Amino acid sequence: MTPNQRLILLLLLGLTVTSGTGTSLCTHEVMTRCVCNGMDIFNLENMLSLRFSELELRDSKLDGFELPIDLEMFSYLIQINKLTFTNVTMSFSFIGAVFHFLPSILNEINIISSTLKDVKPLQYPESLDASKIKALLLENTTVDPSLLQPSFEAFHRWLFGSLKSLGLVHSGLVEIDCNWAQRVQNLSHLDLSDNPISYTSLQNISQCSSLSFKSLKSLHLRNSSLTSLQSLCTPLSLTPALTQLDVSRNNFTVLNYPHCLHMKPLRMLNLSHSEITEVNSLFSESLEELDLSYNSLEVFNNQLQTLKRLDLSHNHLIRLPSLDSLSHLQDLKVDSNQLTILIQETTNLSTLEQLDSLYAGRNPYQCDCALKETIIFLNSTDSVSVEDYPEDFLCATPVAQQGTQIMNLSFEACMNSTNDAQQHSSPLCLTLFVVPLTCMIYSC
């Protein structure tokens, strides 16, 4: 099978094996959503009285059945705009039978852990309009290779007719060739996560004639065996409108931010769960959301003036980064790090006038006098929502205070120490002033 065949195959209708068991009647989970055993669609007397916009068929085998003559009536009476198959085995003859009767308002199909089998060529009228499906998700799917044959071209045209969002997740995708890329170049959202996409195919895609993903705004490549953002420069050169990039759960270690991303209109960048220990040259004139959570950062010194949301949770930070230039910051997450204090000379949270929410719990706070300003800020701020406070703000040191909520600390000893220090310093100050003055008098 060629790379193109494998890709097109995965895009067609992936569906996975089922138990064949389930409820006999369709039951509502919410008022507009219904979940039932796949066989219930043959029990129209039970189905036609229901009103819902989302239908999930699960745990069944849908093959070798003749559909009721009034299935067209079924499609009109049940106004479905979202259809999900979960853990279903389905024959292609069944797909062909319902091909003409999908509700006209159906715009989203999710196919999860299912299998499509017994694929045979079917005749589709050339005049059949393209589907109105806008979003298609295939996750952990298995389909028959014969779906790639030319005899299914009409089915291909119908399926990709109006598609704007495609998720092809955990499908074994390795190669991306020009034929496949041209089929999806009008998408605005593409999710190819959990696939071992080769570096070579990423580079070769720029050689496709007149190819441009000019409408693509959101690209997800989670867990795609990436080791460098530089490898994405070639395919990203074809995405002038890209605003969201998710490359989490890869292995970047030292992250070098490539120049090719500097001028992109990126609004959101997700680099979480990527074993990053250092971030270099992170620069953007448009970035508003940056997720660096679940990495191994000890410091973060990059100043991105446009940031509104910064997630540095679950790292190894020992001090809060400088926040002087982050005047637009609204959400800050620094929980589950190695912070012993929040407020200090180089970081003053009170200067962030637009800050709405702060996550800073589950840090090993050192409960001494230096923590006083931190506690005053946490107790007095009305404009900032401090999540998990005071439950997850606990003393780690000294041992006598370990496990104590920091809000319960008393600073009377700190005040006494300050007063004592001031009293002891007065004679010294007076001496420093009187001695030079005496010398001046006698010298005169």
C-alpha positions in Angstrom: 0.0 0.0 0.0 1.4 3.4 -1.0 1.6 6.2 1.6 -1.2 8.0 -0.2 -3.4 5.0 -0.1 -2.8 4.5 3.6 -3.7 8.1 4.4 -6.8 8.2 2.2 -7.9 5.0 3.7 -7.7 6.3 7.2 -9.7 9.4 6.3 -12.7 7.5 5.0 -14.7 6.1 7.8 -12.7 4.4 10.5 -14.8 2.3 12.9 -13.5 -0.5 15.8 -14.7 -3.9 17.3 -17.5 -4.1 19.7 -18.9 -6.3 22.4 -22.3 -6.6 20.7 -24.0 -5.8 24.1 -25.8 -2.8 25.3 -29.1 -1.3 26.3 -32.2 -2.2 24.2 -33.7 1.2 24.3 -32.1 4.6 23.6 -31.6 6.5 26.8 -31.0 10.2 27.2 -27.8 11.4 29.0 -28.9 15.0 28.5 -31.9 16.5 26.9 -30.3 16.9 23.5 -28.0 13.8 23.5 -28.9 10.2 23.2 -26.6 7.1 23.7 -27.8 3.7 22.7 -26.8 0.3 21.3 -26.3 0.5 17.5 -29.1 -2.1 16.9 -31.7 0.4 18.2 -31.8 2.2 14.9 -33.8 -0.8 13.5 -36.4 -0.3 16.2 -38.0 2.8 14.8 -41.1 2.7 17.0 -38.8 3.4 19.9 -36.7 6.0 18.1 -39.1 8.2 16.3 -40.7 9.5 19.5 -37.3 10.9 20.6 -36.0 14.4 20.0 -32.3 15.0 20.1 -29.5 16.6 18.2 -26.6 14.3 19.2 -26.7 10.5 18.7 -24.1 8.0 19.8 -24.3 4.4 18.6 -22.0 2.0 20.5 -21.1 -1.6 21.3 -22.7 -3.4 18.4 -22.3 -5.0 15.0 -24.1 -3.3 12.1 -23.8 -5.7 9.1 -25.9 -8.0 7.0 -29.2 -6.1 7.7 -31.8 -4.7 5.3 -32.8 -1.2 6.4 -36.4 -0.3 6.9 -38.2 1.2 3.9 -39.1 4.3 6.0 -35.5 5.2 7.0 -35.9 8.4 5.1 -38.7 9.4 7.5 -36.4 8.5 10.3 -33.8 10.9 9.1 -36.3 13.7 9.0 -38.0 13.1 12.3 -34.7 12.7 14.2 -32.8 15.9 13.6 -29.2 14.8 14.3 -26.4 17.3 13.8 -23.7 15.2 15.6 -23.3 11.4 15.1 -20.8 9.3 17.1 -19.8 5.6 16.6 -18.0 4.0 19.5 -16.8 0.5 19.6 -18.8 -0.6 16.6 -18.1 -3.0 13.8 -19.9 -1.9 10.6 -20.1 -3.4 7.1 -19.8 -1.2 4.1 -23.1 -2.4 2.8 -24.7 -0.8 5.8 -22.8 2.4 5.1 -24.1 2.3 1.5 -27.7 1.8 2.6 -27.7 4.8 4.9 -25.7 6.9 2.5 -28.7 8.7 1.1 -30.6 9.1 4.3 -28.2 11.0 6.6 -30.0 14.0 8.1 -29.4 17.1 6.1 -28.3 19.0 9.2 -25.7 16.5 10.1 -22.4 18.4 10.4 -20.2 16.4 12.7 -19.1 12.7 12.8 -16.9 11.1 15.4 -15.7 7.5 14.9 -13.8 6.1 17.8 -12.3 2.6 18.3 -14.4 0.9 15.5 -13.9 -1.2 12.4 -15.3 -1.0 8.9 -15.3 -4.3 7.1 -16.6 -6.2 4.0 -16.0 -3.3 1.7 -17.6 -3.8 -1.8 -17.9 -1.3 -4.6 -21.2 0.6 -4.5 -22.9 2.7 -7.1 -23.5 6.4 -6.1 -25.4 8.8 -8.4 -23.1 11.4 -9.9 -25.7 14.1 -9.2 -25.5 13.4 -5.4 -24.6 16.6 -3.6 -21.5 16.8 -1.5 -22.0 16.1 2.2 -22.6 19.0 4.6 -20.3 17.4 7.2 -18.0 20.1 8.6 -16.1 18.1 11.2 -14.8 14.5 11.1 -12.8 12.7 13.8 -11.3 9.3 13.4 -9.5 8.1 16.5 -7.9 4.6 16.9 -9.6 3.4 13.7 -9.4 0.4 11.4 -10.7 0.4 7.8 -10.5 -2.0 4.8 -7.7 -1.1 2.3 -10.0 -1.6 -0.7 -11.7 1.7 0.2 -8.9 3.3 -1.7 -9.8 1.9 -5.1 -10.9 4.4 -7.8 -14.4 2.9 -7.7 -14.9 4.8 -4.4 -14.1 8.2 -5.9 -17.7 9.4 -5.7 -17.7 8.5 -2.0 -14.4 10.4 -1.5 -15.9 13.5 -3.2 -19.0 13.3 -1.1 -17.1 12.8 2.2 -14.6 15.8 1.7 -17.2 18.1 0.2 -17.5 20.7 2.9 -15.1 19.4 5.5 -13.4 22.1 7.6 -12.2 20.1 10.6 -10.4 16.8 10.4 -9.0 14.7 13.3 -6.9 11.7 12.3 -5.6 10.6 15.7 -3.6 7.5 16.6 -3.9 6.0 13.2 -0.4 4.9 12.4 0.1 7.8 10.0 3.8 8.0 8.9 3.9 9.5 5.4 2.1 12.6 4.0 2.1 12.9 0.2 0.8 15.5 -2.2 -2.4 13.8 -3.2 -3.5 13.5 0.4 -2.4 17.0 1.2 -4.4 18.5 -1.6 -7.5 16.9 -0.3 -7.3 18.6 3.0 -5.8 22.0 2.0 -9.1 23.8 2.6 -9.3 22.8 6.2 -9.3 25.3 9.0 -8.5 22.7 11.8 -6.2 19.6 11.4 -5.3 17.2 14.2 -2.7 14.5 13.3 -1.7 13.7 16.9 -0.4 10.4 18.2 1.2 9.5 14.8 4.9 8.8 14.1 5.0 11.2 11.1 8.4 11.0 9.4 10.7 14.0 9.1 11.1 13.3 5.4 7.4 13.7 4.6 7.3 16.9 6.5 10.1 18.3 4.4 8.7 17.0 1.0 5.3 18.5 1.4 6.6 21.9 0.3 7.4 20.3 -3.1 3.7 19.7 -3.9 2.6 21.8 -6.8 0.5 24.9 -6.0 -0.2 23.6 -2.5 -1.3 26.0 0.2 -3.1 25.6 3.5 -4.2 29.2 3.3 -7.3 28.6 5.6 -5.6 26.4 8.2 -5.7 28.2 11.6 -5.3 25.3 14.1 -2.7 22.5 13.8 -2.3 19.7 16.4 0.8 17.4 16.4 0.8 16.0 19.9 3.0 13.0 20.5 4.4 13.0 16.9 8.0 12.0 17.6 9.2 15.6 17.0 12.6 16.6 18.4 12.8 20.1 17.0 10.5 22.9 16.0 12.9 23.6 13.1 11.5 20.5 11.4 8.1 22.2 11.1 9.4 25.3 9.3 8.9 23.7 5.8 5.3 22.7 6.2 4.4 25.8 8.3 5.6 27.9 5.4 2.4 26.8 3.7 0.1 28.0 6.6 0.1 31.9 6.5 -3.0 32.1 8.7 -2.0 29.7 11.5 -2.9 30.9 15.0 -2.9 27.8 17.1 0.0 25.2 17.2 -0.1 22.2 19.6 3.2 20.3 19.7 2.9 19.0 23.2 4.1 15.5 24.3 7.2 15.5 22.0 10.8 15.4 23.0 12.5 18.9 22.5 14.8 19.0 25.6 16.5 22.3 24.8 13.9 24.3 22.8 15.3 26.6 20.1 12.5 28.7 18.8 13.0 29.0 15.0 13.0 32.2 13.1 10.2 30.8 10.9 7.8 31.1 13.7 8.7 34.7 14.7 6.5 36.3 12.1 3.6 33.8 12.3 0.3 35.2 13.6 0.4 32.6 16.4 -2.0 33.2 19.3 -1.6 29.9 21.1 1.5 27.6 21.5 1.3 24.4 23.5 4.7 22.9 24.4 3.7 20.9 27.5 4.9 17.4 28.4 8.0 17.7 26.2 10.9 17.2 28.5 12.1 20.8 28.0 14.9 21.9 30.3 15.7 25.2 28.5 14.0 27.7 26.3 16.0 29.8 23.9 15.1 32.9 21.8 11.3 32.6 22.3 10.1 35.7 20.5 6.7 36.5 19.1 4.7 39.7 18.4 1.3 38.0 18.7 1.5 35.1 21.1 -1.2 35.3 23.8 -1.2 31.8 25.3 1.9 29.8 26.1 1.7 26.4 27.8 5.0 25.0 29.1 3.6 22.9 31.8 5.0 19.4 32.8 8.5 20.1 31.7 11.8 20.4 33.6 12.4 24.1 33.5 14.4 25.6 36.4 14.3 29.2 35.0 12.2 31.1 32.5 13.5 34.5 31.4 11.7 35.0 28.2 9.7 38.2 28.0 6.7 38.0 25.7 4.8 41.3 26.1 1.6 40.1 24.4 1.0 37.1 26.7 -2.4 36.8 28.4 -2.0 33.3 29.6 1.2 31.6 30.9 1.3 28.1 32.2 4.5 27.1 33.9 3.0 24.6 36.3 4.7 21.2 37.1 8.2 22.4 36.4 11.3 22.8 38.6 11.2 26.6 39.0 12.9 27.9 42.2 11.8 31.5 41.7 9.1 33.3 39.9 10.2 34.8 36.5 10.4 38.5 36.1 7.0 39.8 35.2 7.8 43.5 34.5 7.0 43.4 30.8 3.9 41.1 31.1 1.4 43.9 31.5 -1.3 42.1 29.6 -1.1 38.9 31.7 -4.5 37.6 32.8 -3.8 34.0 33.9 -0.6 32.7 35.5 0.0 29.1 36.6 3.1 28.3 38.6 1.7 25.6 40.8 3.7 22.4 41.5 7.1 23.9 41.2 10.0 24.5 43.7 9.0 28.0 44.7 9.7 29.0 48.3 8.3 32.5 48.0 6.2 34.5 45.5 6.7 38.2 46.3 10.3 39.3 46.2 12.3 42.3 44.8 12.4 41.1 41.2 8.8 39.8 41.1 5.8 41.8 42.4 2.5 40.4 41.4 0.7 43.5 42.4 2.1 45.2 39.3 0.0 42.9 37.0 -3.1 45.1 36.8 -4.9 42.7 34.4 -4.2 39.5 36.3 -7.5 37.6 36.9 -6.4 34.2 38.2 -3.3 32.8 39.9 -2.4 29.1 40.4 0.6 28.9 42.9 -0.3 26.0 45.2 1.7 22.8 45.9 5.0 24.6 46.2 7.5 24.0 49.1 7.0 27.4 50.8 9.7 28.4 53.3 7.7 29.9 56.2 9.9 32.6 57.6 9.7 36.4 57.7 10.5 36.7 54.0 7.1 35.1 53.2 5.2 38.0 54.9 4.7 40.0 51.7 3.5 36.9 49.8 0.8 36.2 52.5 -0.3 39.9 52.6 -0.8 39.8 48.9 -2.7 36.5 48.9 -5.0 37.6 51.7 -5.7 41.2 50.5 -6.1 40.8 46.8 -9.8 41.2 45.6 -9.2 41.4 41.9 -7.2 38.2 41.5 -8.8 34.7 42.0 -6.1 32.6 43.8 -7.0 29.0 43.1 -6.7 26.4 45.8 -5.9 28.9 48.4 -5.3 28.3 51.3 -5.7 24.5 51.1 -2.7 23.9 48.8 -0.4 26.6 50.1 1.6 24.8 52.8 4.8 25.2 54.6 7.6 22.8 53.7 10.2 24.4 56.0 11.1 24.8 58.8 10.3 21.3 60.1 8.2 22.7 63.0 5.8 24.4 60.5 5.7 21.6 57.9 2.2 21.0 56.6 0.8 24.2 58.1 -1.3 26.5 55.8 0.8 29.6 55.2 -2.2 31.9 56.0 -2.1 30.7 59.6 1.4 32.0 60.2 2.0 34.7 62.8 4.5 37.5 62.0 4.7 39.0 65.5 8.2 37.6 65.9 9.1 39.2 62.6 7.8 42.6 63.8 9.6 42.3 67.1 12.8 41.4 65.3 12.4 44.4 63.1 11.8 46.7 66.0 14.8 45.3 67.9 17.0 45.7 64.8 15.9 49.4 64.5 16.6 50.0 68.2 20.0 48.5 68.0 20.8 50.4 64.8 20.0 53.8 66.3 23.2 54.1 68.5 25.2 53.0 65.5 23.6 55.6 63.2 24.2 58.2 65.9 27.8 57.3 66.3 28.3 57.4 62.5 26.9 60.9 62.5 28.5 62.3 65.8 32.1 61.2 65.2 32.6 63.0 61.9 30.8 66.1 63.3 33.2 66.2 66.3 36.2 65.9 64.1 34.9 68.8 62.0 34.4 71.0 65.2 37.9 70.3 66.6 39.6 70.8 63.3 38.0 74.2 63.0 
